[in-house]
Amino acid sequence: MQTMNLSYSLFPLLSVMNQKPVDVGCGRLSASIGSDGLIRSINYYHPSQGFVTLAPIGQFPNDKWYDSAFVRQYRRRLISDQVDGFGFRWKGNLQKQKVYQAEKKFPFFYDRFGEIDVSSLFLAVEEKEKAFLIQRIEVKNGGDQTVRVPFEVGGTFSLNRCSYGQLTEAGPIPIPPLSNVMKVQQNHLLIMNAHLPATVDVYLFEEGEPLILSPMEKRADEPITYRHEAELHLKKGESRTIHIVYIAHTQVEGQPELHYSYVEELEAKAFQHGPRWKKHNGQENITKFLIERNVNYIVSCCSIPVSDEHVCVITDHQLLPLSWNRDAYYMMQLLLESEKNVNELFEVSYEWEWRNKIRQILRGHLLWMFEKAERPDRYWGRAYLTNGLCKDKVFQLDQQCYPLLELCDYHERFCDKETVQRLLPQVKDILNMMMEYKDDQKWIFRTGETPADDKVDYPYHFSSQVLVWHTLQQLATLNETFAFYEADLFEWADRVKQDCLDAFVTSHKDRELFAYLTDLKGNYQLYHDANDLPTVYAPIWGFCDRKDERWIHTMEFAFSPENKGGFYTGEFGGLGSVHTPHAWPLGDGQELLFSGLVEDSTRQDQVLCKLKQVVQWDGLFSEAIHEERGTVESRHWFSWPGAFISCVLLYLKEE
């Protein structure tokens, strides 16, 4: 059967030292592919488990939740060269390999084995509430002789729930028993775990006809390995196309058959419904490349539709597919900025579609936070599964503010009164709940953890108070339109600001600055963390002037070795966190914004230069980097820093 012709442009990844598997997704399903073209994982939404994964490694053991060293080790296995992925493997001496993005969104691998050219394109697409990953392989004989091309299909497979293992564990959810079942017949490979329940169907085609596999059936409480060897015979100039299609299901029953004509339809849909970015060379314009890649990752791999209306936004699809209100807020800010800058980022023919898409995601995320995310103790917990289950029932003050702030941002941009009115009764309840955490005398609010998910020595945290003030200011404006709250929220905000200035200003080496924590009894902690973004945003929001010496001293302290546990010296050093004791790109983003606000162009250029060195080749940033080597130390997948840095780049451009 004649395969469908696809036409697409290829864009190179960055030539940098930090490389990770590249990603593709369609919302419900996402996948990561190693530099060898083998799949490291396929992850997808599950209504009862949150997120499940098909990966070549075994599931996280239930007795290791509080072993942070093991958690880090387990995360690294997904990027380790010692772990094989699954999919197609060509047997030959690799002479040349390149990795691209097709149309700036689909991973594309080019390999050369002697006179044989092999290209592999990965597409993710959703159709009728089913999610598909399609690998399209094209093999061409560029030599003068007929050749045999041996290959192998398969690998090691384990279908289980994602681990959700955290470094500061506050509520482990035991993983269901591992019970893998594999059945292979004709061109169909099925992997099933009835304890979830979940199934992944895999179908293979060669030139549109079924590619027949060696039959097998096996059950095991560990990963199962299956390998099928075959070969292609290619005449001079001849090419062949092979397809592997993965179909994810959230029940035991899979898809009994798949016709190749449907695969062609899915391929066409994948290209028709993706973003149409304006063309540029990624190497020549790294700023646009970073913005595009981070926007694309949020939309394709982190915005998970869990119903017709509700969208969960996870911080990454691979290591911690959980939702934090804090992380998600800044990710949604980048999507808002992309909508505002639509004429600079997208082709004219796609502008309306993109505006509509962003509005749907933001609306869906608001509805998910207010209507799906559990609040068993009236407050939002630390982190959530995609299905709304509260994983960590810890009170963090800032996490209560971000949904309220996002609602205000959404209304300001889209004027969707119906959605706002639908959620306002809960806004009133949340404000009443927050008042229970106010100090008896001062308009200062307690927290149980910092924005780094770490316990506090003193209960009153500075950057969270700045955020409370900003949130009340925005809600007060919203209240003028909808009159949903009887109190004067502008007056509340003024009280918060005044008491915050009275309570947190202290001195360090004869200079006034804001303390990180206080107990309101004269005790302070001097520190600043990469996670504390409201502090650097304070002058932009209007909490203080950008020339306020107390704010300047606070930020200068943050970016100095005096910030014990928060600043790390070295060639790639900078602001980080005690949570993961290294320099963080989030901290670099803060310094980049600070340098712009104080008009320090030398510092700004230095930070930009460092960011261009530590970014990963696909434009995403990690949680932490080694301050001496610049290599990734923690969480290769982490959407928040890239979203924040992209927002800063857009802000500085406007300035």
For each residue, the residues with C-beta under 8 A, 3 or more apart:
1: 207 208 209 260
2: 208
3: 207 208 241 264
4: 264 267 268
5:
6: 121 136 267 271
7:
8: 102 103 106 271
9: 102 103 279
10: 100 101 102 108
11: 100 101 102 104 281 282
12: 15 98 100 101 281 282 283
13: 22 99 100 101 282 617 618 619
14: 282 283 286 289 615 616 617 618 619
15: 12 283 617
16: 19 612 613 614 615 616 617
17: 613 630 631
18: 614 615 616 617 622 625 630 631 632
19: 16 35 616 617
20: 32 79 616 617 618 620 632 636 637
21: 32 33 34 35 40 78 79 636
22: 13 32 33 99 101 107 618
23: 30 31 32 33 107 297 300 301 317 318 618 637
24: 30 31 33 105 106 107 122 123 124 133 300 301
25: 29 30 31 124 300 301 317
26: 29 30 124 125 126 131 132 270 300
27: 126 131 299 300 303 304 305
28: 44 45 126 129 131 248 304 305
29: 25 26 42 43 44 45 124 126 131 132 133 248
30: 23 24 25 26 42 43 44 124 300 301 317 318
31: 23 24 25 39 41 42 43 122 124 133 246
32: 20 21 22 23 39 40 41 78 317 318 637
33: 21 22 23 24 37 38 39 40 85 87 107 109 122
34: 21 37 38 39 40 85
35: 19 21 97 99
36: 85 89
37: 33 34 87 88 109 111 120
38: 33 34 84 85 86 87 88 89 155
39: 31 32 33 34 42 85 86 87 133 135 155
40: 21 32 33 34 55 56 78 79 83 85
41: 31 32 53 54 55 78 318
42: 29 30 31 39 53 54 55 133 200 246 248
43: 29 30 31 51 52 53 54 162 317 318 321
44: 28 29 30 51 52 131 248 250
45: 28 29 50 51 131 250 304 305 306 312 386
46: 49 50 51 52 161 196 198 250 386 387
47: 250 306 387
48: 196 250 387
49: 46 52 161 162 176 196 198 385 387
50: 45 46 161 162 164 321 322 385 386 387 389
51: 43 44 45 46 161 162 314 317 321 385 386
52: 43 44 46 49 159 160 161 162 193 196 198 250
53: 41 42 43 159 160 161 162
54: 41 42 43 157 158 159 191 200 246 248
55: 40 41 42 78 157 158 160
56: 40 83 84 85 86 155 156 157 158 223
57: 74 77 78 83 156 158 223
58: 158 160 178 222 223
59: 158 160 161 163 175 178
60: 64 74 163 165 175
61: 64
62: 65 172 174 175
63:
64: 60 61 67 70 71 74 165
65: 62 165 169 172
66: 169 172
67: 64 70 71
68: 71 72 167 168
69: 72 73
70: 64 67 73 74
71: 64 67 68 74 75 165 166 167
72: 68 69 75 76 167 634
73: 69 70 76 77
74: 57 60 64 70 71 77 163 165
75: 71 72 78 165 319 634 635
76: 72 73 79 80
77: 57 73 74 80 83
78: 21 32 40 41 55 57 75 83 318 319
79: 20 21 40 76 636
80: 76 77 83
81:
82:
83: 40 56 57 77 78 80
84: 38 56 155 156
85: 33 34 36 38 39 40 56 155
86: 38 39 56 154 155 156 157
87: 33 37 38 39 135 153 155 244
88: 37 38 120 135 137 151 152 153 242 244
89: 36 38 151 152 153 155
90: 111 113 116 118 149 150 151
91: 150 151 152
92: 113 114 116 149 150
93: 113 114
94: 97 111 112 113
95: 112 113 114
96: 110 111 112
97: 35 94 109 110 111 112
98: 12 109 110
99: 13 22 35 107 108 109 110 617
100: 10 11 12 13 107 108 109 110
101: 10 11 12 13 22 104 105 106 107 108 618
102: 8 9 10 11 105 106 107 108 121
103: 8 9 106 271 274 276 277
104: 11 101 275 277 292 293 296
105: 24 101 102 274 275 296 300
106: 8 24 101 102 103 121 122 123 270 274
107: 22 23 24 33 99 100 101 102 121 122
108: 10 99 100 101 102 119 120 121 122
109: 33 37 97 98 99 100 118 119 120 121
110: 96 97 98 99 100 117 118 119 120
111: 37 90 94 96 97 117 118 119 120
112: 94 95 96 97 116 117 118
113: 90 92 93 94 95 116 118 149
114: 92 93 95 143 147
115: 141 142 143 147
116: 90 92 112 113 139 140 141 142 143 147 149 234
117: 110 111 112 139 140 142
118: 90 109 110 111 112 113 137 138 139 140
119: 108 109 110 111 137 138
120: 37 88 108 109 110 111 135 136 137 138
121: 6 102 106 107 108 109 135 136 137
122: 24 31 33 106 107 108 133 134 135 136
123: 24 106 132 133 134 136 266 267 270 271
124: 24 25 26 29 30 31 131 132 133 134 270 300
125: 26 131 132 134 266 267 269 270 273
126: 26 27 28 29 129 130 131 132
127: 130 132 266 269
128:
129: 28 126
130: 126 127 247 248 249 255
131: 26 27 28 29 44 45 124 125 126 247 248
132: 26 29 123 124 125 126 127 245 246 247 248 266
133: 24 29 31 39 42 122 123 124 245 246 248
134: 122 123 124 125 243 244 245 246 263 266 267 270
135: 39 87 88 120 121 122 243 244 245 246
136: 6 120 121 122 123 241 242 243 267
137: 88 118 119 120 121 241 242 243 244
138: 118 119 120 239 240 241 242
139: 116 117 118 149 232 234 239 240 241 242
140: 116 117 118 234 237 238 239
141: 115 116 146 147 149 234 235 236 237 238 239
142: 115 116 117 237
143: 114 115 116 147 236
144: 236
145: 236
146: 141 233 234 235 236
147: 114 115 116 141 143 233 234
148: 231 232 233
149: 90 92 113 116 139 141 231 232 233 234
150: 90 91 92 229 230 231
151: 88 89 90 91 229 230 231 232
152: 88 89 91 227 228 229 230
153: 87 88 89 204 211 213 227 228 230 244
154: 86 189 225 226 227 228
155: 38 39 56 84 85 86 87 89 225 226 227
156: 56 57 84 86 223 224 225
157: 54 55 56 86 180 182 191 223 224 225 226
158: 54 55 56 57 58 59 178 180 222 223 224
159: 52 53 54 180 191 192 193 196 198 199 200
160: 52 53 55 58 59 175 176 178 193 196
161: 46 49 50 51 52 53 59 175 176 196
162: 43 49 50 51 52 53 321
163: 59 60 74 175
164: 50 172 173 320 321 322 385 391
165: 60 64 65 71 74 75 169 172 320
166: 71 169 170 320 383 392 453
167: 68 71 72 453 579 580
168: 68 453 454 579
169: 65 66 165 166 172
170: 166 382 391 392 393 394 453
171: 381 382 390 391 392 393 394
172: 62 65 66 164 165 169
173: 164 385 389 391
174: 62
175: 59 60 62 160 161 163 178
176: 49 160 161 193 195 196
177: 195 221
178: 58 59 158 160 175 193 195 221 222
179: 193 194 195 219 221
180: 157 158 159 191 192 193 219 220 221 222 223 224
181: 190 191 192 193 194 218 219
182: 157 189 190 191 192 216 217 218 219 224 226
183: 188 189 190 192 216 217
184: 188 189 190 213 214 215 216 217 226 228
185: 188 213 215
186: 210 212 213
187: 203 204 205 210 211 212 213
188: 183 184 185 201 202 203 213 257 258
189: 154 182 183 184 201 202 203 204 213 226
190: 181 182 183 184 199 200 201 202 254
191: 54 157 159 180 181 182 199 200 202 224
192: 159 180 181 182 183 197 198 199 200 252 254
193: 52 159 160 176 178 179 180 181 196 197 198 199
194: 179 181 197 252
195: 176 177 178 179
196: 46 48 49 52 159 160 161 176 193 250
197: 192 193 194 250 251 252
198: 46 49 52 159 192 193 248 249 250 251
199: 159 190 191 192 193 248 249 251 252 253 254
200: 42 54 159 190 191 192 246 247 248 249 254
201: 188 189 190 246 247 249 254 255 258
202: 188 189 190 191 244 245 246 247
203: 187 188 189 210 243 244 245 247 258 263
204: 153 187 189 210 211 213 242 243 244 245
205: 187 208 209 210 211 242 243 245 260 263
206: 209 210 211 232 240 241 242
207: 1 3 240 241 242
208: 1 2 3 205 241 260
209: 1 205 206 260
210: 186 187 203 204 205 206
211: 153 187 204 205 206 230 242
212: 186 187
213: 153 184 185 186 187 188 189 204 228
214: 184 228
215: 184 185
216: 182 183 184 226
217: 182 183 184
218: 181 182 224 226
219: 179 180 181 182
220: 180 223 224
221: 177 178 179 180
222: 58 158 178 180
223: 56 57 58 156 157 158 180 220
224: 156 157 158 180 182 191 218 220
225: 154 155 156 157
226: 154 155 157 182 184 189 216 218
227: 152 153 154 155
228: 152 153 154 184 213 214
229: 150 151 152
230: 150 151 152 153 211
231: 148 149 150 151
232: 139 148 149 151 206 240
233: 146 147 148 149
234: 116 139 140 141 146 147 149 238 239 240
235: 141 146 238
236: 141 143 144 145 146
237: 140 141 142
238: 140 141 234 235
239: 138 139 140 141 234
240: 138 139 206 207 232 234
241: 3 136 137 138 139 206 207 208
242: 88 136 137 138 139 204 205 206 207 211
243: 134 135 136 137 203 204 205 260 263
244: 87 88 134 135 137 153 202 203 204
245: 132 133 134 135 202 203 204 205 258 263 266
246: 31 42 54 132 133 134 135 200 201 202
247: 130 131 132 200 201 202 203 254 255 258
248: 28 29 42 44 54 130 131 132 133 198 199 200
249: 130 198 199 200 201 253 254 255
250: 44 45 46 47 48 52 196 197 198
251: 197 198 199
252: 192 194 197 199
253: 199 249
254: 190 192 199 200 201 247 249
255: 130 201 247 249 258
256:
257: 188
258: 188 201 203 245 247 255 262 263
259: 262 263
260: 1 205 208 209 243 263 264
261: 264 265
262: 258 259 265 266
263: 134 203 205 243 245 258 259 260 266 267
264: 3 4 260 261 267 268
265: 261 262 268 269
266: 123 125 127 132 134 245 262 263 269 270
267: 4 6 123 125 134 136 263 264 270 271
268: 4 264 265 271 272
269: 125 127 265 266 272 273
270: 26 106 123 124 125 134 266 267 273 274
271: 6 8 103 123 267 268 274
272: 268 269
273: 125 269 270
274: 103 105 106 270 271
275: 104 105 295 296 299 346 350 354
276: 103 346 347 349 350
277: 103 104 292 345 346 347
278: 344 345 346 347
279: 9
280: 284 285 288 289
281: 11 12 284 285
282: 11 12 13 14 285 286 288 289 619
283: 12 14 15 286 289
284: 280 281
285: 280 281 282 288 289
286: 14 282 283 289 290 612
287: 290 291 649 653
288: 280 282 285 291 292 345
289: 14 280 282 283 285 286 292 293 619
290: 286 287 293 294 615 619 642 645 646 649
291: 287 288 294 295 334 338 345 646 649 650
292: 104 277 288 289 295 296 345 619
293: 104 289 290 296 297 618 619 620 642
294: 290 291 297 298 334 619 620 639 642 643 645 646
295: 275 291 292 298 299 334 335 338 345 646
296: 104 105 275 292 293 299 300
297: 23 293 294 300 301 302 620 639 642
298: 294 295 301 302 303 313 331 334 335 639 643
299: 27 275 295 296 302 303 335 357 361
300: 23 24 25 26 27 30 105 124 296 297 303
301: 23 24 25 30 297 298 316 317
302: 297 298 299 313 314 315 316 317 331 639
303: 27 298 299 300 311 312 313 361 364 365
304: 27 28 45 311 312 313 314 386
305: 27 28 45 308 310 311 364
306: 45 47 310 311 312 368 372 386 387 388
307: 310 372
308: 305
309: 363 364 367
310: 305 306 307 364 367 368 371 372
311: 303 304 305 306 360 361 364 365 367 368
312: 45 303 304 306 323 365 368 372 384 386 387 388
313: 298 302 303 304 323 328 331 332 361 365 368
314: 51 302 304 317 320 321 322 323 328 386
315: 302 320 321 322 323 324 327 328 331 638 639 640
316: 301 302 319 320 321 635 637 638 639
317: 23 25 30 32 43 51 301 302 314 321 637
318: 23 30 32 41 43 78 321 636 637
319: 75 78 316 635 636 637 638
320: 164 165 166 314 315 316 383 635
321: 43 50 51 162 164 314 315 316 317 318 386
322: 50 164 314 315 383 384 385 391
323: 312 313 314 315 327 328 373 383 384 385 386
324: 315 327 328 382 383 384 399
325: 328 329 369 380 399 400 402 403
326: 329 330 396 398 399 402 451 531 640
327: 315 323 324 330 331 639 640
328: 313 314 315 323 324 325 331 332 365 369 402
329: 325 326 332 333 402 403 405 406
330: 326 327 333 334 533 640 643 644 647
331: 298 302 313 315 327 328 334 335 639 640 643
332: 313 328 329 335 336 361 362 365 406 409
333: 329 330 336 337 409 643 647
334: 291 294 295 298 330 331 337 338 643 644 646 647
335: 295 298 299 331 332 338 339 358 361 362
336: 332 333 339 340 358 362 409 413
337: 333 334 340 341 646 647 650
338: 291 295 334 335 341 342 345 354 358
339: 335 336 342 354 355 358 359 413
340: 336 337 413
341: 337 338 344 345 650
342: 338 339 345 346 351 354 355
343: 346 348 351
344: 278 341
345: 277 278 288 291 292 295 338 341 342
346: 275 276 277 278 342 343 350 351 354
347: 276 277 278 350 351
348: 343 351
349: 276
350: 275 276 346 347 353 354
351: 342 343 346 347 348 354 355
352: 355 356
353: 350 356 357
354: 275 338 339 342 346 350 351 357 358
355: 339 342 351 352 358 359
356: 352 353 359 360
357: 299 353 354 360 361
358: 335 336 338 339 354 355 361 362
359: 339 355 356 362 363 414 416
360: 311 356 357 363 364
361: 299 303 311 313 332 335 357 358 364 365
362: 332 335 336 358 359 365 366 406 410 414
363: 309 359 360 366 367 410 414 416 419
364: 303 305 309 310 311 360 361 367 368
365: 303 311 312 313 328 332 361 362 368 369 406
366: 362 363 369 370 403 406 407 410 419 423
367: 309 310 311 363 364 370 371 372 419 422 423
368: 306 310 311 312 313 364 365 371 372 373 388
369: 325 328 365 366 372 373 380 403 406
370: 366 367 373 403 423 426
371: 310 367 368 423
372: 306 307 310 312 367 368 369 387 388
373: 323 368 369 370 380 384 388 390
374: 381 384 388 389 390
375: 378 379 380 381 390
376: 381 390 393
377: 393 395
378: 375 429 430 433
379: 375 395 399 400 430 433
380: 325 369 373 375 390 399 400 403
381: 171 374 375 376 384 390 391 392 393 394 395 399
382: 170 171 324 391 392 393 394 396 399 449 453
383: 166 320 322 323 324 391 392
384: 312 322 323 324 373 374 381 388 389 390 391
385: 49 50 51 164 173 322 323 388 389 391
386: 45 46 50 51 304 306 312 314 321 323
387: 46 47 48 49 50 306 312 372
388: 306 312 368 372 373 374 384 385
389: 50 173 374 384 385
390: 171 373 374 375 376 380 381 384 393
391: 164 170 171 173 322 381 382 383 384 385
392: 166 170 171 381 382 383
393: 170 171 376 377 381 382 390
394: 170 171 381 382 448 449 453
395: 377 379 381 400 437 447 448 449
396: 326 382 399 400 447 448 449 450 451 453 464
397: 400 401 434 437 445 446 447 461 464 467 468
398: 326 401 402 447 451 461 463 464 467 534
399: 324 325 326 379 380 381 382 396 402
400: 325 379 380 395 396 397 403 404 430 433 434
401: 397 398 404 405 464 467 468 470 471
402: 325 326 328 329 398 399 405 406 467
403: 325 329 366 369 370 380 400 406 407 430
404: 400 401 407 408 427 430 431 471 474 475
405: 329 401 402 408 409 467 470 471 474
406: 329 332 362 365 366 369 402 403 409 410
407: 366 403 404 410 411 420 423 427 478
408: 404 405 411 412 471 474 475 477 478
409: 332 333 336 405 406 412 413 474
410: 362 363 366 406 407 413 414 416 419 420
411: 407 408 414 415 416 417 420 478 481
412: 408 409 415
413: 336 339 340 409 410
414: 359 362 363 410 411
415: 411 412
416: 359 363 410 411 419 420
417: 411 420 421 482
418: 421 422
419: 363 366 367 410 416 422 423
420: 407 410 411 416 417 423 424 478 482
421: 417 418 424 482
422: 367 418 419
423: 366 367 370 371 407 419 420 426 427
424: 420 421 427 428 482 484
425: 428 429 484
426: 370 423 429 430
427: 404 407 423 424 430 431 475 484 485
428: 424 425 431 432 484 485
429: 378 425 426 432 433
430: 378 379 400 403 404 426 427 433 434
431: 404 427 428 434 435 475 485
432: 428 429 435 436
433: 378 379 400 429 430 436 437
434: 397 400 430 431 437 438 445 468
435: 431 432 438
436: 432 433
437: 395 397 433 434 445 446 447
438: 434 435 442 443 444 445 446
439: 442 443 444 445 446 460 520
440:
441:
442: 438 439 499 502 503 520
443: 438 439 492 495 496 498 499 500
444: 438 439 460 465 496 499 500 503 520
445: 397 434 437 438 439 460 464 465 468
446: 397 437 438 439 459 460
447: 395 396 397 398 437 450 456 459 460 461 464
448: 394 395 396 455 456 459
449: 382 394 395 396 452 453 454 455 456
450: 396 447 453 454 455 456 461 529 531 532
451: 326 396 398 463 464 529 531 532 533
452: 449 529 530 531 577 578 579
453: 166 167 168 170 382 394 396 449 450 579
454: 168 449 450 578 579
455: 448 449 450
456: 447 448 449 450 459 461 517
457: 517 525
458: 517 518 519 523 524 525
459: 446 447 448 456 517 519
460: 439 444 445 446 447 465 503 504 517 518 519 520
461: 397 398 447 450 456 464 465 516 517
462: 465 466 500 504 514 515 516 517 518 532 535
463: 398 451 466 467 532 533 534 535
464: 396 397 398 401 445 447 451 461 467 468 534
465: 444 445 460 461 462 468 469 496 500 504
466: 462 463 469 470 500 534 535 537 538 541 543
467: 397 398 401 402 405 463 464 470 471 534
468: 397 401 434 445 464 465 471 472 496
469: 465 466 472 473 493 496 497 500 541 543
470: 401 405 466 467 473 474 534 537 541 542 543
471: 401 404 405 408 467 468 474 475
472: 468 469 475 476 489 490 492 493 496
473: 469 470 476 477 489 490 493 541 542
474: 404 405 408 409 470 471 477 478
475: 404 408 427 431 471 472 478 479 485 489
476: 472 473 479 480 488 489 490 492 493
477: 408 473 474 480 481
478: 407 408 411 420 474 475 481 482 484
479: 475 476 482 483 484 485 489
480: 476 477 483
481: 411 477 478
482: 417 420 421 424 478 479
483: 479 480
484: 424 425 427 428 478 479
485: 427 428 431 475 479 489
486:
487: 491 492
488: 476 491 492
489: 472 473 475 476 479 485 492 493
490: 472 473 476 493 494
491: 487 488 494 495
492: 443 472 476 487 488 489 495 496
493: 469 472 473 476 489 490 496 497
494: 490 491 497 498
495: 443 491 492 498 499
496: 443 444 465 468 469 472 492 493 499 500
497: 469 493 494 500 501 543
498: 443 494 495 501 502
499: 442 443 444 495 496 502 503
500: 443 444 462 465 466 469 496 497 503 504
501: 497 498 504 505
502: 442 498 499 505
503: 442 444 460 499 500 518 520
504: 460 462 465 500 501 514 515 518 524
505: 501 502 512 513 514 515 550
506: 512 513 514 515 524 526
507: 510 511 512 513
508: 511 513 526 553 557 562
509:
510: 507
511: 507 508 549 553
512: 505 506 507 549 550 553
513: 505 506 507 508 526 550 553 554 557
514: 462 504 505 506 535 550 551 554
515: 462 504 505 506 518 524 525 526
516: 461 462 524 525 526 527 528 529 532
517: 456 457 458 459 460 461 462 524 525 527
518: 458 460 462 503 504 515 523 524 525
519: 458 459 460 522 523
520: 439 442 444 460 503
521:
522: 519
523: 458 518 519
524: 458 504 506 515 516 517 518
525: 457 458 515 516 517 518
526: 506 508 513 515 516 557 562 563
527: 516 517 563 564 565 566
528: 516 532 535 554 555 557 558 563 566 575
529: 450 451 452 516 532 566 575 577 578 579
530: 452 566 575 576 577 584 586 587 590
531: 326 450 451 452 577 579 586
532: 450 451 462 463 516 528 529 535 536
533: 330 451 463 536 537 586 590 644
534: 398 463 464 466 467 470 537 538 541
535: 462 463 466 514 528 532 538 551 554 555 558
536: 532 533 555 590 593 594 597
537: 466 470 533 534 540 541 593
538: 466 534 535 541 543 544 551
539: 542 543 544 545 546 548 551 597
540: 537 597 651
541: 466 469 470 473 534 537 538
542: 470 473 539
543: 466 469 470 497 538 539
544: 538 539 548 550 551
545: 539 548 551
546: 539 551 597 598
547: 552
548: 539 544 545 551 552
549: 511 512 552 553
550: 505 512 513 514 544 553 554
551: 514 535 538 539 544 545 546 548 554 555
552: 547 548 549 555 556 598
553: 508 511 512 513 549 550 556 557
554: 513 514 528 535 550 551 557 558
555: 528 535 536 551 552 558 559 590 594
556: 552 553 559 560
557: 508 513 526 528 553 554 560 562 563
558: 528 535 554 555 563 566 567 575 587 590
559: 555 556 563 567 574 575 591 594
560: 556 557 563 567
561: 564 567 569
562: 508 526 557 567
563: 526 527 528 557 558 559 560 566 567 575
564: 527 561 567
565: 527 578 581
566: 527 528 529 530 558 563 575 576 577 578
567: 558 559 560 561 562 563 564 573 574 575 576
568: 573 574 576 581 582 583 627
569: 561 573 627
570: 573 583 626 627 628
571: 627 628 630
572: 583 610 613 614 625 626 627 628 629 630
573: 567 568 569 570 583 627 628
574: 559 567 568 583 584 587 588 591 607 610 627
575: 528 529 530 558 559 563 566 567 583 584 586 587 588 590 591
576: 530 566 567 568 580 581 582 583 584 587 624 627
577: 452 529 530 531 566 580 581 584 586 587 624
578: 452 454 529 565 566 581
579: 167 168 452 453 454 529 531
580: 167 576 577 584 623 624 633 634 635
581: 565 568 576 577 578
582: 568 576 624 625 626 627 633 634
583: 568 570 572 573 574 575 576 587 588 624 625 626 627
584: 530 574 575 576 577 580 587 588 623 624 625 641
585: 588 589 611 614 615 621 622 623 624 625 641 642 645
586: 530 531 533 575 577 589 590 623 640 641 644
587: 530 558 574 575 576 577 583 584 590 591
588: 574 575 583 584 585 591 592 607 610 611 614 645
589: 585 586 592 593 611 641 644 645 648
590: 530 533 536 555 558 575 586 587 593 594
591: 559 574 575 587 588 594 595 603 607
592: 588 589 595 596 604 607 608 611 645 648 649 652
593: 536 537 589 590 596 597 648 651 652
594: 536 555 559 590 591 597 598 600 603
595: 591 592 598 600 601 603 604 607
596: 592 593 599 604 648 651 652 655
597: 536 539 540 546 593 594
598: 546 552 594 595
599: 596
600: 594 595 603 604
601: 595 604 605
602: 605 606
603: 591 594 595 600 606 607
604: 592 595 596 600 601 607 608 652
605: 601 602 608 609
606: 602 603 609 610
607: 574 588 591 592 595 603 604 610 611
608: 592 604 605 611 612
609: 605 606 612 613
610: 572 574 588 606 607 613 614
611: 585 588 589 592 607 608 614 615 621 645
612: 16 286 608 609 615
613: 16 17 572 609 610 630
614: 16 18 572 585 588 610 611 621 622 625 630
615: 14 16 18 290 585 611 612 619 620 621
616: 14 16 18 19 20 619 620 621 622 632 636
617: 13 14 15 16 18 19 20 99
618: 13 14 20 22 23 101 293
619: 13 14 282 289 290 292 293 294 615 616 642
620: 20 293 294 297 615 616 636 637 638 639 642
621: 585 611 614 615 616 638 641 642 645
622: 18 585 614 616 625 632 633 634 635 636 637 638 641
623: 580 584 585 586 633 634 635 638 641
624: 576 577 580 582 583 584 585 632 633 634 635
625: 18 572 582 583 584 585 614 622 630 631 632 633
626: 570 572 582 583 629 630 631 632 633
627: 568 569 570 571 572 573 574 576 582 583
628: 570 571 572 573
629: 572 626
630: 17 18 571 572 613 614 625 626
631: 17 18 625 626
632: 18 20 616 622 624 625 626 635 636
633: 580 582 622 623 624 625 626
634: 72 75 580 582 622 623 624
635: 75 316 319 320 580 622 623 624 632 638
636: 20 21 79 318 319 616 620 622 632
637: 20 23 32 316 317 318 319 620 622
638: 315 316 319 620 621 622 623 635 641 642
639: 294 297 298 302 315 316 327 331 620 642 643
640: 315 326 327 330 331 586 643 644
641: 584 585 586 589 621 622 623 638 644 645
642: 290 293 294 297 585 619 620 621 638 639 645 646
643: 294 298 330 331 333 334 639 640 646 647
644: 330 334 533 586 589 640 641 647 648
645: 290 294 585 588 589 592 611 621 641 642 648 649
646: 290 291 294 295 334 337 642 643 649 650
647: 330 333 334 337 643 644 650 651
648: 589 592 593 596 644 645 651 652
649: 287 290 291 592 645 646 652 653
650: 291 337 341 646 647 653 654
651: 540 593 596 647 648 654 655
652: 592 593 596 604 648 649 655
653: 287 649 650
654: 650 651
655: 596 651 652
